[in-house]
């Protein structure tokens, strides 16, 4: 989208730059923050700018759509992985706790 890559990012070496879990999590968080900052810095008119590299009618808004759809797909994969490994996602645990608390607060019939 024409945004400059973050300082220190080298696309040629990044993929194999680490296998350290903490560093990978840090890089994922930095990537998410960078994407959010870049999108929030766009004017409405930027979303309509053409990006011929992606196709004759592709625009920057299409890139944002792809980014959101891809993130949603990965969330689904993470949820499936958690379920297979009997890991309860934090939002599920919170919802279950809230439901249990509500149930104990209701008068018995």
VEXKE-77181 format. One record per residue: residue number from 1; x, y, z of N, C-alpha, C in turn. Coordinates in pm, whole numbers. Example, Ala and Ser with C-alpha at 12.3 -4.5 7.8 and 13.67 -1.06 7.14 Angstrom:
<votors>
+-----+--------+--------+--------+--------+--------+--------+--------+--------+--------+
!  nr !    n.x !    n.y !    n.z !   ca.x !   ca.y !   ca.z !    c.x !    c.y !    c.z !
+-----+--------+--------+--------+--------+--------+--------+--------+--------+--------+
!   1 !   1319 !   -569 !    780 !   1230 !   -450 !    780 !   1320 !   -330 !    780 !
!   2 !   1285 !   -225 !    708 !   1367 !   -106 !    714 !   1290 !      3 !    787 !
+-----+--------+--------+--------+--------+--------+--------+--------+--------+--------+
</votors>
This chain:
<votors>
+-----+--------+--------+--------+--------+--------+--------+--------+--------+--------+
!  nr !    n.x !    n.y !    n.z !   ca.x !   ca.y !   ca.z !    c.x !    c.y !    c.z !
+-----+--------+--------+--------+--------+--------+--------+--------+--------+--------+
!   1 !     82 !   -119 !      0 !      0 !      0 !      0 !     86 !    125 !      0 !
!   2 !    212 !    109 !    -22 !    299 !    225 !    -26 !    353 !    265 !    109 !
!   3 !    316 !    196 !    213 !    367 !    227 !    346 !    511 !    175 !    357 !
!   4 !    595 !    254 !    420 !    733 !    211 !    441 !    737 !     99 !    544 !
!   5 !    818 !     -2 !    523 !    828 !   -110 !    622 !    884 !    -56 !    754 !
!   6 !    853 !   -124 !    864 !    907 !    -80 !    993 !   1060 !    -83 !    994 !
!   7 !   1118 !     -1 !   1078 !   1264 !      2 !   1090 !   1316 !   -135 !   1129 !
!   8 !   1422 !   -178 !   1065 !   1485 !   -305 !   1097 !   1424 !   -426 !   1028 !
!   9 !   1318 !   -406 !    951 !   1253 !   -519 !    884 !   1323 !   -547 !    751 !
!  10 !   1363 !   -671 !    731 !   1425 !   -715 !    606 !   1346 !   -835 !    556 !
!  11 !   1267 !   -815 !    451 !   1179 !   -922 !    404 !   1255 !  -1045 !    355 !
!  12 !   1381 !  -1028 !    318 !   1460 !  -1141 !    267 !   1505 !  -1235 !    378 !
!  13 !   1521 !  -1182 !    499 !   1571 !  -1265 !    609 !   1471 !  -1285 !    721 !
!  14 !   1360 !  -1214 !    716 !   1266 !  -1214 !    828 !   1209 !  -1352 !    860 !
!  15 !   1169 !  -1425 !    758 !   1100 !  -1554 !    780 !   1182 !  -1651 !    865 !
!  16 !   1312 !  -1650 !    847 !   1396 !  -1745 !    921 !   1481 !  -1675 !   1027 !
!  17 !   1437 !  -1557 !   1071 !   1519 !  -1478 !   1163 !   1516 !  -1530 !   1306 !
!  18 !   1415 !  -1606 !   1345 !   1410 !  -1658 !   1482 !   1315 !  -1777 !   1491 !
!  19 !   1341 !  -1860 !   1592 !   1248 !  -1967 !   1628 !   1210 !  -1953 !   1776 !
!  20 !   1255 !  -1843 !   1839 !   1226 !  -1817 !   1979 !   1080 !  -1773 !   1994 !
!  21 !   1004 !  -1847 !   2075 !    860 !  -1821 !   2091 !    833 !  -1678 !   2136 !
!  22 !    905 !  -1630 !   2235 !    883 !  -1494 !   2286 !    908 !  -1390 !   2177 !
!  23 !   1012 !  -1411 !   2098 !   1045 !  -1318 !   1990 !    937 !  -1322 !   1880 !
!  24 !    887 !  -1441 !   1850 !    781 !  -1455 !   1750 !    656 !  -1381 !   1796 !
!  25 !    619 !  -1398 !   1923 !    501 !  -1328 !   1977 !    523 !  -1177 !   1971 !
!  26 !    643 !  -1133 !   2006 !    675 !   -990 !   2000 !    661 !   -938 !   1857 !
!  27 !    711 !  -1013 !   1761 !    703 !   -971 !   1620 !    558 !   -970 !   1570 !
!  28 !    479 !  -1068 !   1613 !    338 !  -1069 !   1575 !    266 !   -946 !   1630 !
!  29 !    293 !   -913 !   1754 !    232 !   -795 !   1814 !    276 !   -667 !   1743 !
!  30 !    404 !   -658 !   1710 !    454 !   -541 !   1638 !    389 !   -532 !   1500 !
!  31 !    371 !   -646 !   1435 !    309 !   -649 !   1303 !    165 !   -600 !   1310 !
!  32 !     91 !   -647 !   1410 !    -49 !   -606 !   1427 !    -58 !   -456 !   1453 !
!  33 !     28 !   -406 !   1543 !     29 !   -263 !   1574 !     64 !   -180 !   1450 !
!  34 !    159 !   -228 !   1372 !    200 !   -158 !   1249 !     83 !   -152 !   1150 !
!  35 !     14 !   -264 !   1133 !    -99 !   -267 !   1041 !   -209 !   -172 !   1087 !
!  36 !   -241 !   -174 !   1216 !   -344 !    -84 !   1268 !   -305 !     62 !   1250 !
!  37 !   -182 !     95 !   1282 !   -135 !    233 !   1268 !   -140 !    278 !   1122 !
!  38 !   -101 !    191 !   1032 !   -102 !    223 !    890 !   -244 !    246 !    840 !
!  39 !   -335 !    158 !    876 !   -475 !    171 !    833 !   -539 !    296 !    892 !
!  40 !   -516 !    320 !   1021 !   -573 !    437 !   1084 !   -518 !    567 !   1027 !
!  41 !   -401 !    561 !    968 !   -341 !    679 !    908 !   -389 !    706 !    766 !
!  42 !   -473 !    619 !    714 !   -524 !    636 !    577 !   -645 !    728 !    576 !
!  43 !   -651 !    811 !    475 !   -771 !    893 !    452 !   -872 !    807 !    376 !
!  44 !   -999 !    844 !    382 !  -1101 !    769 !    309 !  -1067 !    756 !    161 !
!  45 !  -1012 !    861 !    104 !   -979 !    858 !    -39 !   -867 !    757 !    -69 !
!  46 !   -784 !    726 !     31 !   -675 !    630 !     10 !   -728 !    491 !    -23 !
!  47 !   -844 !    457 !     33 !   -899 !    322 !     11 !   -933 !    297 !   -135 !
!  48 !   -955 !    403 !   -212 !   -992 !    388 !   -353 !   -871 !    394 !   -446 !
!  49 !   -752 !    419 !   -392 !   -633 !    427 !   -478 !   -606 !    292 !   -543 !
!  50 !   -584 !    296 !   -672 !   -560 !    172 !   -746 !   -423 !    114 !   -714 !
!  51 !   -417 !    -19 !   -713 !   -292 !    -93 !   -693 !   -278 !   -192 !   -809 !
!  52 !   -227 !   -146 !   -922 !   -220 !   -231 !  -1042 !   -144 !   -363 !  -1021 !
!  53 !    -53 !   -368 !   -923 !     21 !   -492 !   -898 !    -71 !   -606 !   -858 !
!  54 !   -187 !   -572 !   -798 !   -280 !   -674 !   -752 !   -388 !   -709 !   -854 !
!  55 !   -396 !   -633 !   -960 !   -497 !   -656 !  -1062 !   -546 !   -524 !  -1116 !
!  56 !   -609 !   -526 !  -1232 !   -645 !   -400 !  -1298 !   -744 !   -314 !  -1219 !
!  57 !   -829 !   -373 !  -1139 !   -928 !   -296 !  -1063 !   -904 !   -300 !   -912 !
!  58 !   -790 !   -354 !   -870 !   -762 !   -367 !   -727 !   -727 !   -231 !   -668 !
!  59 !   -770 !   -211 !   -542 !   -737 !    -85 !   -476 !   -691 !   -113 !   -333 !
!  60 !   -652 !     -7 !   -263 !   -600 !    -23 !   -126 !   -707 !    -76 !    -31 !
!  61 !   -832 !    -44 !    -56 !   -940 !    -99 !     25 !   -948 !   -251 !     13 !
!  62 !   -916 !   -302 !   -105 !   -913 !   -447 !   -125 !   -806 !   -512 !    -37 !
!  63 !   -693 !   -444 !    -23 !   -585 !   -496 !     60 !   -631 !   -504 !    206 !
!  64 !   -702 !   -401 !    252 !   -752 !   -401 !    389 !   -852 !   -515 !    407 !
!  65 !   -938 !   -535 !    309 !  -1036 !   -644 !    315 !   -964 !   -779 !    324 !
!  66 !   -861 !   -798 !    243 !   -784 !   -923 !    245 !   -718 !   -941 !    382 !
!  67 !   -663 !   -834 !    437 !   -598 !   -840 !    568 !   -696 !   -884 !    676 !
!  68 !   -814 !   -823 !    677 !   -915 !   -856 !    777 !   -964 !  -1000 !    759 !
!  69 !   -991 !  -1038 !    635 !  -1039 !  -1174 !    609 !   -934 !  -1277 !    649 !
!  70 !   -807 !  -1249 !    621 !   -700 !  -1342 !    655 !   -686 !  -1354 !    807 !
!  71 !   -694 !  -1241 !    877 !   -685 !  -1245 !   1024 !   -801 !  -1327 !   1081 !
!  72 !   -920 !  -1312 !   1024 !  -1037 !  -1386 !   1071 !  -1018 !  -1535 !   1047 !
!  73 !   -961 !  -1570 !    932 !   -936 !  -1711 !    903 !   -837 !  -1770 !   1004 !
!  74 !   -733 !  -1696 !   1037 !   -635 !  -1745 !   1134 !   -697 !  -1758 !   1273 !
!  75 !   -786 !  -1668 !   1309 !   -856 !  -1680 !   1437 !   -934 !  -1811 !   1441 !
!  76 !  -1001 !  -1844 !   1333 !  -1074 !  -1970 !   1326 !   -982 !  -2090 !   1341 !
!  77 !   -865 !  -2082 !   1279 !   -767 !  -2191 !   1291 !   -719 !  -2205 !   1435 !
!  78 !   -697 !  -2091 !   1502 !   -651 !  -2094 !   1641 !   -759 !  -2154 !   1731 !
!  79 !   -883 !  -2118 !   1707 !   -994 !  -2173 !   1787 !  -1002 !  -2324 !   1768 !
!  80 !   -992 !  -2369 !   1643 !   -996 !  -2513 !   1616 !   -880 !  -2585 !   1684 !
!  81 !   -760 !  -2527 !   1677 !   -643 !  -2585 !   1741 !   -664 !  -2594 !   1892 !
!  82 !   -718 !  -2487 !   1950 !   -743 !  -2487 !   2095 !   -841 !  -2597 !   2133 !
!  83 !   -949 !  -2610 !   2057 !  -1049 !  -2712 !   2088 !   -992 !  -2853 !   2079 !
!  84 !   -914 !  -2878 !   1976 !   -853 !  -3010 !   1957 !   -761 !  -3044 !   2074 !
!  85 !   -697 !  -2942 !   2130 !   -603 !  -2962 !   2239 !   -663 !  -2934 !   2377 !
!  86 !   -796 !  -2929 !   2384 !   -870 !  -2908 !   2510 !   -828 !  -2780 !   2582 !
!  87 !   -797 !  -2677 !   2503 !   -764 !  -2546 !   2558 !   -889 !  -2460 !   2550 !
!  88 !   -929 !  -2402 !   2662 !  -1047 !  -2317 !   2665 !  -1003 !  -2173 !   2638 !
!  89 !  -1049 !  -2114 !   2527 !  -1010 !  -1976 !   2498 !  -1058 !  -1883 !   2609 !
!  90 !   -984 !  -1775 !   2635 !  -1019 !  -1685 !   2745 !  -1161 !  -1628 !   2734 !
!  91 !  -1206 !  -1597 !   2612 !  -1340 !  -1541 !   2599 !  -1447 !  -1645 !   2629 !
!  92 !  -1420 !  -1772 !   2603 !  -1515 !  -1878 !   2636 !  -1520 !  -1897 !   2788 !
!  93 !  -1406 !  -1894 !   2852 !  -1401 !  -1908 !   2998 !  -1474 !  -1792 !   3064 !
!  94 !  -1455 !  -1672 !   3014 !  -1521 !  -1554 !   3070 !  -1673 !  -1562 !   3051 !
!  95 !  -1717 !  -1607 !   2934 !  -1860 !  -1619 !   2907 !  -1922 !  -1727 !   2996 !
!  96 !  -1852 !  -1838 !   3015 !  -1902 !  -1946 !   3100 !  -1912 !  -1899 !   3246 !
!  97 !  -1813 !  -1823 !   3291 !  -1814 !  -1772 !   3428 !  -1929 !  -1673 !   3447 !
!  98 !  -1952 !  -1587 !   3348 !  -2062 !  -1490 !   3356 !  -2196 !  -1561 !   3357 !
!  99 !  -2211 !  -1664 !   3276 !  -2336 !  -1740 !   3272 !  -2360 !  -1812 !   3404 !
! 100 !  -2255 !  -1867 !   3462 !  -2268 !  -1936 !   3590 !  -2305 !  -1838 !   3700 !
! 101 !  -2244 !  -1720 !   3699 !  -2275 !  -1617 !   3800 !  -2420 !  -1571 !   3786 !
! 102 !  -2465 !  -1553 !   3664 !  -2603 !  -1509 !   3639 !  -2701 !  -1615 !   3688 !
! 103 !  -2666 !  -1741 !   3663 !  -2753 !  -1852 !   3703 !  -2767 !  -1858 !   3855 !
! 104 !  -2658 !  -1834 !   3928 !  -2663 !  -1840 !   4075 !  -2736 !  -1720 !   4133 !
! 105 !  -2747 !  -1609 !   4058 !  -2815 !  -1489 !   4105 !  -2966 !  -1495 !   4083 !
! 106 !  -3011 !  -1581 !   3994 !  -3154 !  -1590 !   3964 !  -3224 !  -1670 !   4074 !
! 107 !  -3340 !  -1624 !   4118 !  -3414 !  -1698 !   4220 !  -3463 !  -1831 !   4163 !
! 108 !  -3462 !  -1932 !   4246 !  -3507 !  -2064 !   4206 !  -3660 !  -2065 !   4198 !
! 109 !  -3713 !  -2131 !   4100 !  -3860 !  -2141 !   4082 !  -3912 !  -2268 !   4144 !
+-----+--------+--------+--------+--------+--------+--------+--------+--------+--------+
</votors>
